[in-house]
Amino acid sequence: MSDINKDVHKHDLLGGCLCLDFANTVSWHDSSEKSQELLTSYEKLVNWSLHANILKKQQSLSLLKKAENQPSKAKEVLQQAIELRESIYQIFSLVSNNETPASKDLSILNEALGNAYGRMRVVPGENKFSLQFLNCEETLDGMLPPIVRSAIDLLISEKELSRVKKCEGDPCGWLFLDTSRNRSRRWCSMADCGNRAKARRFYHNKK
């Protein structure tokens, strides 16, 4: 089993919401030629989940150990995760443009929803109750239910849903929640796509 500390995903989390960060696990998502898959193995999926605080280190190590003994199942879960991610990406890409998501993508999310909420339990706390996912390390797809819940919570929140945007840096395509007061955010990152846009404007103006 690999040392997880050497391969924790350093991918920036710029979406402002777990499901959008998950949707952004493809670089240049809007380009069929330049896009780069970040989840190229089950190990990368687990390590990203650790980086995104879905899993704790011990849970991650447990899943990687299980994956070594069930390589076919691990590969199946990876494909399931990518299918879910693409559906989430397509849903919120259309929502950001005030369009209706495709029924196929909603069906994939709804199927994942049934599986996710079957793993939740009402847990008592101090003066309140909460819903928690239990034993994420027991099944190889244990990182997916929290992502599904994040997507559902965002979809049914009218206030937050209206803040979903897509980066204007062509062909970035990353999604994010615009939490700025006047909703003026245009880029996934000012240091990345924002600076590239500035450089292009400067070049054209100078030309």
N, CA and C of each residue as an Amber inpcrd file, in Angstrom:
protein
   621
   0.8400000  -1.1950000   0.0000000   0.0000000   0.0000000   0.0000000
   0.8740000   1.2420000   0.0000000   0.5520000   2.2420000  -0.8020000
   1.3770000   3.4340000  -0.9110000   1.2420000   4.2960000   0.3320000
   2.2410000   5.1360000   0.5550000   2.2080000   6.0810000   1.6600000
   1.2970000   7.2320000   1.2670000   0.1670000   7.3450000   1.9300000
  -0.8390000   8.3260000   1.5270000  -0.3330000   9.7540000   1.6950000
   0.6230000   9.9620000   2.6310000   1.1410000  11.3030000   2.8380000
   1.9130000  11.8190000   1.6280000   2.4250000  10.9050000   0.7980000
   3.1940000  11.3220000  -0.3700000   2.3150000  11.6660000  -1.5590000
   1.0220000  11.3450000  -1.4420000   0.1740000  11.5100000  -2.6210000
  -1.1530000  12.1960000  -2.3070000  -1.2090000  12.9580000  -1.2220000
  -2.4280000  13.6980000  -0.9390000  -2.6370000  14.6990000  -2.0600000
  -3.8360000  14.7180000  -2.6060000  -4.1130000  15.5520000  -3.7790000
  -3.9300000  17.0320000  -3.4390000  -3.0670000  17.7260000  -4.1590000
  -2.8070000  19.1390000  -3.9110000  -3.7130000  20.0460000  -4.7340000
  -4.7140000  19.4680000  -5.3340000  -5.6510000  20.1880000  -6.1760000
  -6.3610000  21.2790000  -5.3800000  -6.3570000  22.5060000  -5.8910000
  -6.9950000  23.6110000  -5.1870000  -8.5020000  23.4210000  -5.0850000
  -9.0420000  23.7510000  -3.9190000 -10.4820000  23.6700000  -3.6880000
 -11.0330000  25.0880000  -3.7530000 -11.5590000  25.4540000  -4.9110000
 -11.9780000  26.8290000  -5.1630000 -13.4830000  26.9740000  -5.3520000
 -14.2180000  25.8590000  -5.2800000 -15.6440000  25.8950000  -5.5830000
 -16.5110000  26.5050000  -4.5010000 -16.0310000  26.4900000  -3.2620000
 -16.8360000  27.0190000  -2.1690000 -17.9070000  26.0760000  -1.6840000
 -17.9180000  24.8730000  -2.2360000 -18.9260000  23.8720000  -1.8840000
 -18.3680000  22.5120000  -2.3030000 -18.5620000  21.5130000  -1.4490000
 -17.9530000  20.2080000  -1.7080000 -18.3060000  19.6540000  -3.0790000
 -19.5690000  19.6850000  -3.4640000 -19.9650000  19.0870000  -4.7410000
 -19.3410000  19.8270000  -5.9210000 -19.1510000  21.1470000  -5.7960000
 -18.5300000  21.9070000  -6.8770000 -17.0330000  21.6410000  -6.9310000
 -16.4060000  21.4840000  -5.7640000 -14.9910000  21.0960000  -5.7540000
 -14.8060000  19.7430000  -6.4280000 -15.7410000  18.8400000  -6.1880000
 -15.6780000  17.5160000  -6.8130000 -15.8830000  17.6240000  -8.3170000
 -16.8130000  18.4780000  -8.7280000 -17.0510000  18.6930000 -10.1590000
 -15.8160000  19.2500000 -10.8440000 -14.9700000  19.9370000 -10.0820000
 -13.7760000  20.5770000 -10.6470000 -12.5480000  19.6730000 -10.6540000
 -12.7460000  18.3660000 -10.5340000 -11.5880000  17.4650000 -10.5630000
 -11.1910000  17.0870000 -11.9950000 -11.4660000  17.9790000 -12.9090000
 -10.9720000  17.8980000 -14.2880000 -10.4350000  19.2820000 -14.6420000
  -9.1850000  19.3590000 -15.0400000  -8.6270000  20.6380000 -15.4670000
  -9.1210000  20.9680000 -16.8750000  -9.4420000  22.2420000 -17.1190000
  -9.9640000  22.6840000 -18.4210000 -11.1770000  21.8350000 -18.8210000
 -12.1500000  21.8130000 -17.9280000 -13.2970000  20.9280000 -18.0960000
 -14.0900000  21.2210000 -19.3700000 -14.0600000  22.4460000 -19.8200000
 -14.8490000  22.8170000 -21.0000000 -14.1480000  22.5250000 -22.3240000
 -12.9470000  21.9700000 -22.2690000 -12.1980000  21.7030000 -23.4960000
 -12.0390000  20.2080000 -23.7230000 -12.5020000  19.7180000 -24.8680000
 -12.3540000  18.3000000 -25.1910000 -10.9070000  17.9490000 -25.5170000
 -10.1220000  18.9440000 -25.9000000  -8.7300000  18.7090000 -26.2850000
  -7.7580000  18.8920000 -25.1280000  -7.9970000  19.8920000 -24.2810000
  -7.0580000  20.2220000 -23.2140000  -7.4150000  19.6240000 -21.8580000
  -8.6170000  19.1030000 -21.7120000  -9.0600000  18.6240000 -20.3960000
  -8.1490000  17.5230000 -19.8700000  -7.9080000  17.5500000 -18.5790000
  -7.0510000  16.5760000 -17.9240000  -7.7720000  15.9890000 -16.7200000
  -7.9350000  14.6820000 -16.7390000  -8.5870000  13.9690000 -15.6520000
  -7.6620000  13.9080000 -14.4450000  -8.1750000  14.3260000 -13.2770000
  -7.3690000  14.2960000 -12.0660000  -7.5800000  13.0120000 -11.2670000
  -8.7250000  12.3820000 -11.4550000  -9.0210000  11.1430000 -10.7330000
  -8.6720000   9.9510000 -11.6260000  -7.3890000   9.7250000 -11.7930000
  -6.9290000   8.6860000 -12.7180000  -6.8150000   7.3090000 -12.0800000
  -7.0730000   7.2080000 -10.7990000  -7.0110000   5.9220000 -10.1100000
  -7.8670000   5.9940000  -8.8620000  -8.1940000   4.8380000  -8.3140000
  -8.9590000   4.8220000  -7.0680000  -8.1650000   5.4950000  -5.9480000
  -6.8580000   5.2950000  -5.9540000  -6.0040000   5.9350000  -4.9470000
  -6.1260000   7.4510000  -5.0200000  -6.1460000   8.0110000  -6.2340000
  -6.2970000   9.4540000  -6.3870000  -7.6620000   9.9190000  -5.8620000
  -8.6890000   9.1140000  -6.0640000 -10.0180000   9.4410000  -5.5470000
 -10.0040000   9.5000000  -4.0230000  -9.3770000   8.5150000  -3.4050000
  -9.2910000   8.4800000  -1.9420000  -8.4780000   9.6670000  -1.4280000
  -7.3410000   9.9320000  -2.0790000  -6.4790000  11.0200000  -1.6270000
  -7.1370000  12.3850000  -1.7970000  -7.9030000  12.5520000  -2.8800000
  -8.6390000  13.8010000  -3.0400000  -9.6840000  13.9350000  -1.9340000
 -10.3270000  12.8340000  -1.5970000 -11.3490000  12.8540000  -0.5440000
 -10.7420000  13.2130000   0.8040000  -9.5120000  12.7840000   1.0430000
  -8.7960000  13.1800000   2.2490000  -8.4990000  14.6740000   2.2100000
  -8.0330000  15.1380000   1.0650000  -7.7090000  16.5580000   0.8760000
  -8.9450000  17.4350000   1.0540000 -10.1120000  16.9340000   0.6330000
 -11.3570000  17.6930000   0.7170000 -12.0600000  17.5090000   2.0620000
 -11.4090000  16.8120000   2.9880000 -11.9360000  16.5940000   4.3440000
 -13.2090000  15.7450000   4.3920000 -13.3920000  14.9100000   3.3800000
 -14.4850000  13.9380000   3.4370000 -14.0680000  12.7730000   4.3260000
 -12.8250000  12.3550000   4.1700000 -12.2790000  11.2330000   4.9170000
 -11.1790000  11.7070000   5.8540000 -11.0240000  10.9660000   6.9350000
  -9.8840000  11.1680000   7.8200000  -8.7700000  10.2280000   7.3600000
  -7.5630000  10.4870000   7.8350000  -6.4180000   9.7220000   7.3650000
  -6.6010000   8.2260000   7.5900000  -7.0660000   7.8440000   8.7750000
  -7.2160000   6.4260000   9.0590000  -8.2710000   5.7810000   8.1640000
  -9.3310000   6.5170000   7.8720000 -10.3540000   6.0140000   6.9570000
  -9.7780000   5.8290000   5.5620000  -8.9570000   6.7700000   5.1260000
  -8.3350000   6.6790000   3.8110000  -7.4330000   5.4640000   3.7120000
  -6.6250000   5.2410000   4.7460000  -5.7360000   4.0870000   4.7570000
  -6.5190000   2.7870000   4.7290000  -7.6420000   2.7580000   5.4350000
  -8.4860000   1.5670000   5.4600000  -9.0620000   1.2710000   4.0810000
  -9.5070000   2.3240000   3.3760000 -10.0740000   2.1370000   2.0430000
  -9.0160000   1.6740000   1.0450000  -7.8170000   2.2460000   1.1340000
  -6.7510000   1.8390000   0.2180000  -6.3570000   0.3790000   0.4460000
  -6.3850000  -0.0430000   1.6810000  -6.0730000  -1.4400000   1.9890000
  -7.1430000  -2.3600000   1.4240000  -8.4230000  -1.9590000   1.5690000
  -9.5160000  -2.7530000   1.0070000  -9.4100000  -2.8100000  -0.5160000
  -9.0120000  -1.7010000  -1.1230000  -8.9180000  -1.6330000  -2.5820000
  -7.8550000  -2.5800000  -3.1110000  -6.7910000  -2.7710000  -2.3510000
  -5.7500000  -3.7070000  -2.7760000  -6.2880000  -5.1280000  -2.8740000
  -7.2370000  -5.4460000  -2.0200000  -7.8340000  -6.7850000  -2.0060000
  -9.0210000  -6.9140000  -2.9480000  -9.5380000  -5.7630000  -3.4230000
 -10.7000000  -5.7780000  -4.3260000 -10.4450000  -4.8270000  -5.5010000
  -9.4350000  -5.0940000  -6.3190000  -9.0790000  -4.1590000  -7.3970000
 -10.2010000  -3.9380000  -8.4120000 -10.9510000  -4.9750000  -8.7230000
 -12.0420000  -4.8200000  -9.6930000 -13.1390000  -3.9250000  -9.1430000
 -13.4640000  -4.1310000  -7.8830000 -14.4910000  -3.3090000  -7.2400000
 -14.0210000  -1.8680000  -7.1320000 -12.7360000  -1.6720000  -6.8160000
 -12.1880000  -0.3210000  -6.7110000 -12.2820000   0.4070000  -8.0540000
 -11.9960000  -0.2990000  -9.1260000 -12.0930000   0.2850000 -10.4610000
 -13.5490000   0.6450000 -10.7800000 -14.4680000  -0.2050000 -10.3640000
 -15.8920000   0.0420000 -10.5860000 -16.3440000   1.2970000  -9.8330000
 -15.8730000   1.4510000  -8.6020000 -16.2350000   2.6200000  -7.7980000
 -15.6690000   3.8900000  -8.4280000 -14.4540000   3.8140000  -8.9530000
 -13.8500000   4.9700000  -9.6180000 -14.7080000   5.4190000 -10.7940000
 -15.1480000   4.4690000 -11.6080000 -16.0010000   4.8090000 -12.7450000
 -17.3380000   5.3820000 -12.2870000 -17.8610000   4.8290000 -11.1940000
 -19.1070000   5.3370000 -10.6210000 -18.9220000   6.7790000 -10.1550000
 -17.7840000   7.0450000  -9.5260000 -17.4970000   8.3950000  -9.0390000
 -17.3830000   9.3780000 -10.1950000 -16.7320000   8.9770000 -11.2650000
 -16.5610000   9.8590000 -12.4280000 -17.9040000  10.1270000 -13.0990000
 -18.7420000   9.1000000 -13.1920000 -20.0780000   9.2920000 -13.7660000
 -20.8880000  10.2740000 -12.9190000 -20.8130000  10.1180000 -11.6010000
 -21.5100000  11.0340000 -10.6980000 -20.9700000  12.4470000 -10.8470000
 -19.6480000  12.5730000 -10.9100000 -19.0390000  13.8900000 -11.0590000
 -19.4940000  14.5850000 -12.3320000 -19.5060000  13.8590000 -13.4430000
 -19.9080000  14.4720000 -14.7050000 -21.3660000  14.9070000 -14.6700000
 -22.2060000  14.1430000 -14.0040000 -23.6170000  14.5310000 -13.8720000
 -23.7410000  15.7970000 -13.0310000 -23.0140000  15.8380000 -11.9290000
 -23.0280000  17.0330000 -11.0780000 -22.5170000  18.2390000 -11.8650000
 -21.4530000  18.0400000 -12.6170000 -20.8950000  19.1310000 -13.4030000
 -21.9010000  19.6420000 -14.4310000 -22.5390000  18.7240000 -15.1570000
 -23.4990000  19.1280000 -16.1710000 -24.7100000  19.8140000 -15.5570000
 -25.1800000  19.3080000 -14.4340000 -26.3470000  19.9020000 -13.7660000
 -26.0630000  21.3450000 -13.3810000 -24.9500000  21.5770000 -12.6930000
 -24.6860000  22.9230000 -12.1990000 -24.1510000  23.8580000 -13.2850000
 -23.5780000  23.3030000 -14.3370000 -23.1960000  24.1350000 -15.4770000
 -24.4310000  24.7480000 -16.1120000 -25.4660000  23.9340000 -16.2800000
 -26.7080000  24.4330000 -16.8690000 -27.4310000  25.3730000 -15.9150000
 -27.4410000  25.0090000 -14.6260000 -28.0810000  25.8700000 -13.6310000
 -27.4350000  27.2530000 -13.6130000 -26.1010000  27.2940000 -13.7480000
 -25.3870000  28.5720000 -13.7250000 -25.7790000  29.4580000 -14.9000000
 -26.3350000  28.8310000 -15.9390000 -26.7580000  29.5620000 -17.1370000
 -28.2750000  29.6540000 -17.2370000 -28.9280000  29.3930000 -16.0880000
 -30.3970000  29.4510000 -16.0010000 -31.0850000  28.4900000 -16.9700000
 -30.4630000  27.3280000 -17.1700000 -31.0390000  26.2990000 -18.0210000
 -31.4260000  25.0790000 -17.1910000 -32.2970000  24.2560000 -17.7290000
 -32.7820000  23.0710000 -17.0240000 -31.8450000  21.8870000 -17.2500000
 -31.4160000  21.2260000 -16.1900000 -30.5200000  20.0700000 -16.3320000
 -31.1900000  18.9340000 -17.0880000 -30.3790000  18.0950000 -17.7190000
 -30.8930000  16.9490000 -18.4670000 -31.4460000  15.8970000 -17.5040000
 -32.5010000  15.2280000 -17.9250000 -33.1430000  14.2160000 -17.0770000
 -32.1810000  13.0680000 -16.7710000 -31.2890000  12.7520000 -17.7040000
 -30.3250000  11.6730000 -17.4770000 -29.4110000  11.9910000 -16.3050000
 -28.9260000  13.2190000 -16.2490000 -28.0290000  13.6090000 -15.1600000
 -28.7670000  13.6420000 -13.8320000 -30.0070000  14.1070000 -13.8330000
 -30.7960000  14.1120000 -12.6050000 -31.0900000  12.6900000 -12.1460000
 -31.2910000  11.7850000 -13.0890000 -31.5500000  10.3800000 -12.7400000
 -30.3400000   9.7580000 -12.0530000 -29.1450000  10.0660000 -12.5670000
 -27.9150000   9.5430000 -11.9550000 -27.7640000  10.0850000 -10.5410000
 -28.0440000  11.3670000 -10.3620000 -27.9510000  11.9650000  -9.0240000
 -29.0070000  11.4000000  -8.0940000 -30.2230000  11.1960000  -8.5920000
 -31.2940000  10.6380000  -7.7670000 -30.9970000   9.2070000  -7.3360000
 -30.3880000   8.4440000  -8.2270000 -30.0150000   7.0720000  -7.8670000
 -28.9480000   7.0880000  -6.7660000 -27.9920000   7.9880000  -6.9080000
 -26.9520000   8.1260000  -5.8860000 -27.5420000   8.6340000  -4.5760000
 -28.5740000   9.4540000  -4.6730000 -29.2420000   9.9900000  -3.4930000
 -29.8440000   8.8770000  -2.6360000 -30.5180000   7.9260000  -3.3000000
 -31.1180000   6.8130000  -2.5720000 -30.0850000   6.0070000  -1.8110000
 -28.9420000   5.7990000  -2.4550000 -27.8590000   5.0520000  -1.8200000
 -27.2540000   5.8440000  -0.6630000 -27.0850000   7.1480000  -0.8620000
 -26.4360000   7.9930000   0.1470000 -27.2680000   8.0890000   1.4240000
 -28.5470000   8.3630000   1.2850000 -29.3600000   8.5700000   2.4780000
 -29.6430000   7.2740000   3.2140000 -29.4160000   6.1550000   2.5470000
 -29.5190000   4.8790000   3.2460000 -28.3900000   4.6630000   4.2270000
 -27.3470000   5.4840000   4.1340000 -26.1910000   5.3550000   5.0200000
 -26.1480000   6.4370000   6.0880000 -27.1990000   7.2160000   6.1910000
 -27.2320000   8.2940000   7.1710000 -27.9920000   7.8790000   8.4190000
 -27.5930000   8.4740000   9.5250000 -28.2430000   8.2180000  10.7970000
 -28.4530000   9.5500000  11.5180000 -29.5560000   9.6150000  12.2690000
 -29.7950000  10.7720000  13.1220000 -28.9830000  10.5770000  14.3900000
 -28.1250000  11.5500000  14.6660000 -27.2110000  11.4450000  15.8070000
 -27.4790000  12.5850000  16.7820000 -27.6840000  12.2660000  18.0710000
 -27.9430000  13.3240000  19.0570000 -26.6700000  14.0870000  19.3890000
 -26.8210000  15.3800000  19.6290000 -25.7160000  16.2190000  20.0550000
 -26.1640000  17.0930000  21.2000000 -25.3940000  18.1000000  21.5150000
 -25.7640000  18.9880000  22.6160000 -26.8860000  19.9250000  22.1880000
 -28.0730000  19.6700000  22.6990000 -29.2710000  20.4750000  22.4200000
 -29.7210000  20.4350000  20.9610000 -29.2420000  19.4610000  20.1950000
 -29.6890000  19.3650000  18.8030000 -29.3820000  17.9770000  18.2450000
 -29.9600000  17.6830000  17.0930000 -29.6940000  16.4370000  16.3850000
 -29.0830000  16.7750000  15.0290000 -28.3450000  15.8400000  14.4660000
 -27.7550000  16.0550000  13.1550000 -27.7670000  14.7600000  12.3580000
 -27.6680000  14.9110000  11.0360000 -27.5450000  13.7620000  10.1600000
 -26.0700000  13.5230000   9.8680000 -25.6250000  12.3020000  10.0700000
 -24.2190000  11.9880000   9.8310000 -24.0900000  10.7100000   9.0200000
 -23.0560000  10.6710000   8.1820000 -22.7270000   9.4440000   7.4650000
 -21.8250000   8.6140000   8.3600000 -22.1620000   7.3640000   8.5100000
 -21.4130000   6.5050000   9.4150000 -20.5170000   5.5370000   8.6650000
 -19.3610000   5.2830000   9.2360000 -18.4550000   4.2390000   8.7500000
 -18.1100000   4.3750000   7.2720000 -17.5950000   5.5380000   6.8840000
 -17.2260000   5.7820000   5.4880000 -16.1420000   4.8220000   4.9990000
 -15.3760000   4.2740000   5.9310000 -14.2600000   3.4160000   5.5390000
 -14.6700000   1.9640000   5.3160000 -15.9460000   1.6420000   5.5290000
 -16.3630000   0.2380000   5.4360000 -16.6470000  -0.2030000   4.0060000
 -17.0100000   0.7140000   3.1410000 -17.2580000   0.3700000   1.7430000
 -16.4050000   1.2530000   0.8450000 -15.9990000   0.7330000  -0.2950000
 -15.0760000   1.4440000  -1.1700000 -15.6360000   2.7490000  -1.7260000
 -16.9620000   2.8710000  -1.7600000 -17.5710000   4.1110000  -2.2470000
 -17.9990000   5.0180000  -1.0960000 -17.3730000   4.8540000   0.0600000
 -17.7750000   5.6030000   1.2460000 -17.5930000   7.1010000   1.1600000
 -16.7870000   7.5750000   0.2090000 -16.5840000   9.0220000   0.0620000
 -17.6800000   9.6900000  -0.7670000 -18.5030000   8.9150000  -1.4500000
 -19.4760000   9.5090000  -2.3640000 -20.7310000  10.0870000  -1.6950000
 -21.3040000   9.4410000  -0.6650000 -22.5170000  10.0010000  -0.0510000
 -22.4090000  11.4540000   0.4060000 -21.3170000  11.8780000   1.0660000
 -21.2430000  13.3000000   1.4360000 -21.2500000  14.2420000   0.2280000
 -20.6800000  13.7980000  -0.8840000 -20.6900000  14.6070000  -2.1020000
 -22.1150000  14.7330000  -2.6300000 -22.8350000  13.6190000  -2.6100000
 -24.2310000  13.6240000  -3.0640000 -25.0710000  14.5480000  -2.1960000
 -24.8830000  14.4490000  -0.8900000 -25.6550000  15.3120000   0.0110000
 -25.3670000  16.7810000  -0.2720000 -24.1070000  17.1040000  -0.5170000
 -23.7360000  18.4770000  -0.8320000 -24.4500000  18.9630000  -2.0890000
 -24.5190000  18.1100000  -3.1100000 -25.1880000  18.4790000  -4.3590000
 -26.6860000  18.6950000  -4.1370000 -27.3030000  17.8180000  -3.3560000
 -28.7410000  17.9480000  -3.0840000 -29.0140000  19.2050000  -2.2750000
 -28.2220000  19.4340000  -1.2340000 -28.4200000  20.6290000  -0.4090000
 -28.3060000  21.8990000  -1.2400000 -27.3560000  21.9150000  -2.1720000
 -27.1810000  23.0940000  -3.0150000 -28.3460000  23.2610000  -3.9830000
 -28.8000000  22.1620000  -4.5560000 -29.8930000  22.2320000  -5.5230000
 -31.1990000  22.7290000  -4.9120000 -31.4540000  22.3630000  -3.6640000
 -32.7390000  22.7310000  -3.0500000 -32.6440000  24.0430000  -2.2760000
 -31.4650000  24.6670000  -2.2850000 -31.3030000  25.9570000  -1.6250000
 -31.3800000  27.0670000  -2.6720000 -32.5300000  27.7160000  -2.7430000
 -32.7330000  28.7360000  -3.7780000 -31.7120000  29.8660000  -3.6750000
 -31.3970000  30.2720000  -2.4550000 -30.4640000  31.3750000  -2.2540000
 -29.0630000  31.0000000  -2.7360000 -28.5900000  29.8340000  -2.3190000
 -27.2430000  29.4220000  -2.7020000 -27.1680000  29.0330000  -4.1790000
 -28.2200000  28.3940000  -4.6740000 -28.2200000  27.9390000  -6.0670000
 -28.0490000  29.0910000  -7.0350000 -28.6190000  30.2360000  -6.6970000
 -28.5240000  31.4020000  -7.5730000 -27.1130000  31.9750000  -7.6210000
 -26.2520000  31.4990000  -6.7230000 -24.8730000  31.9960000  -6.6820000
 -23.8960000  31.0960000  -7.4520000 -24.3840000  30.0060000  -8.0140000
 -23.4970000  29.1130000  -8.7660000 -23.0880000  29.7720000 -10.0770000
 -21.7940000  29.8250000 -10.3240000 -21.2730000  30.4020000 -11.5520000
 -20.2140000  29.4970000 -12.1640000 -19.9480000  29.7550000 -13.4380000
 -18.8790000  29.0550000 -14.1380000 -17.7890000  30.0690000 -14.4670000
 -16.5530000  29.6550000 -14.2540000 -15.4250000  30.5420000 -14.5220000
 -15.4500000  31.0230000 -15.9740000 -15.2110000  32.3090000 -16.1730000
 -15.2190000  32.8910000 -17.5160000 -13.9070000  32.6860000 -18.2520000
 -12.9330000  32.0850000 -17.5770000 -11.6550000  31.8310000 -18.2350000
 -11.7730000  30.6780000 -19.2150000 -11.7570000  30.9730000 -20.4870000
 -11.9200000  29.9640000 -21.5310000 -10.6010000  29.2100000 -21.7370000
 -10.6050000  27.8570000 -21.7120000 -11.7550000  26.9570000 -21.5560000
 -11.7930000  26.3070000 -20.1680000 -11.6440000  27.0870000 -19.1200000
 -11.5530000  26.5430000 -17.7630000 -12.7760000  25.7060000 -17.4060000
 -13.9230000  26.3600000 -17.2920000 -15.1490000  25.6250000 -17.0150000
 -15.3870000  25.2710000 -15.5670000 -14.4900000  25.6580000 -14.6660000
 -14.6970000  25.3140000 -13.2620000 -15.8980000  26.0670000 -12.6910000
 -16.5400000  25.4270000 -11.7230000 -17.7270000  25.9760000 -11.0790000
 -17.3780000  26.5090000  -9.6970000 -18.1320000  27.5160000  -9.2580000
 -17.9020000  28.0460000  -7.9150000 -19.1460000  28.7680000  -7.4120000
 -19.2000000  28.9590000  -6.0950000 -20.2390000  29.7720000  -5.4810000
 -19.7200000  31.2000000  -5.3680000 -20.4310000  32.1220000  -5.9520000
 -20.0480000  33.5250000  -5.8720000 -20.6140000  34.1050000  -4.5770000
 -19.7740000  34.2220000  -3.5730000 -20.2100000  34.7470000  -2.2740000
 -19.8650000  36.2190000  -2.1020000 -19.4070000  36.8600000  -3.1730000
 -19.0990000  38.2870000  -3.0810000 -20.3870000  39.0850000  -2.8560000
 -20.2550000  40.2090000  -2.2030000 -21.4400000  40.9910000  -1.8240000
 -22.2580000  41.4150000  -3.0410000 -21.5920000  41.8440000  -4.0950000
 -22.3220000  42.3100000  -5.2850000 -22.3370000  41.2790000  -6.4100000
 -21.9500000  40.0340000  -6.0640000 -21.9620000  38.9190000  -7.0190000
 -21.1750000  39.2490000  -8.2930000 -19.9870000  39.7680000  -8.0950000
 -19.1660000  40.2070000  -9.2290000 -18.0190000  39.2570000  -9.5530000
 -17.9140000  38.1530000  -8.8280000 -16.8030000  37.2250000  -9.0890000
 -16.9510000  36.6100000 -10.4770000 -15.8580000  36.5890000 -11.2310000
 -15.8960000  36.0770000 -12.6030000 -14.9830000  34.8780000 -12.8210000
 -14.0030000  34.6950000 -11.9360000 -12.9770000  33.6740000 -12.1690000
 -12.9520000  32.6510000 -11.0380000 -12.5190000  31.4410000 -11.3750000
 -12.3160000  30.4420000 -10.3290000 -11.2350000  30.9350000  -9.3790000
 -10.2080000  31.6010000  -9.9460000  -9.1090000  32.1570000  -9.1660000
  -8.5610000  33.3810000  -9.8810000  -8.4670000  34.4790000  -9.1420000
  -7.9070000  35.6950000  -9.7390000  -6.4410000  35.4890000 -10.0840000
  -5.7640000  34.6390000  -9.2990000  -4.3430000  34.3920000  -9.5280000
  -4.0960000  33.5070000 -10.7440000  -5.1220000  32.8340000 -11.2110000
  -4.9610000  31.9150000 -12.3430000  -5.6970000  32.4560000 -13.5610000
  -6.9610000  32.1090000 -13.6950000  -7.7200000  32.5390000 -14.8740000
  -7.8690000  34.0550000 -14.9430000  -7.9900000  34.7070000 -13.7870000
  -8.1200000  36.1620000 -13.7760000  -6.8900000  36.8400000 -14.3390000
  -5.7260000  36.3860000 -13.9480000  -4.4800000  36.9640000 -14.4560000
  -4.2790000  36.6840000 -15.9340000  -4.6920000  35.4870000 -16.3810000
  -4.5730000  35.1750000 -17.8120000  -5.4490000  36.1050000 -18.6410000
  -6.6580000  36.3700000 -18.1270000  -7.5580000  37.2700000 -18.8390000
  -6.9770000  38.6810000 -18.8980000  -6.3730000  39.1260000 -17.8090000
  -5.7420000  40.4400000 -17.7960000  -4.6000000  40.5230000 -18.8060000
  -3.8000000  39.4510000 -18.8470000  -2.6670000  39.4150000 -19.7770000
  -3.1430000  39.4620000 -21.2170000  -4.2470000  38.7540000 -21.5210000
  -4.7900000  38.7640000 -22.8870000  -5.2960000  40.1540000 -23.2560000
  -5.9900000  40.7990000 -22.3120000  -6.5000000  42.1500000 -22.5870000
  -5.3530000  43.1240000 -22.8340000  -4.3110000  43.0070000 -22.0240000
  -3.1430000  43.8770000 -22.1800000  -2.4880000  43.6770000 -23.5350000
  -2.3700000  42.4000000 -23.9400000  -1.7390000  42.0850000 -25.2300000
  -2.5560000  42.6500000 -26.3780000  -3.8820000  42.4730000 -26.3400000
  -4.7170000  42.9650000 -27.4470000  -4.7580000  44.4810000 -27.4920000
  -4.7920000  45.0980000 -26.3070000  -4.8140000  46.5780000 -26.2750000
  -3.4960000  47.1510000 -26.8100000  -2.4130000  46.4840000 -26.4430000
  -1.1050000  46.9390000 -26.9040000  -0.9640000  46.7360000 -28.4130000
  -1.5400000  45.6090000 -28.8820000  -1.4690000  45.3000000 -30.3100000
  -2.2910000  46.2700000 -31.1280000
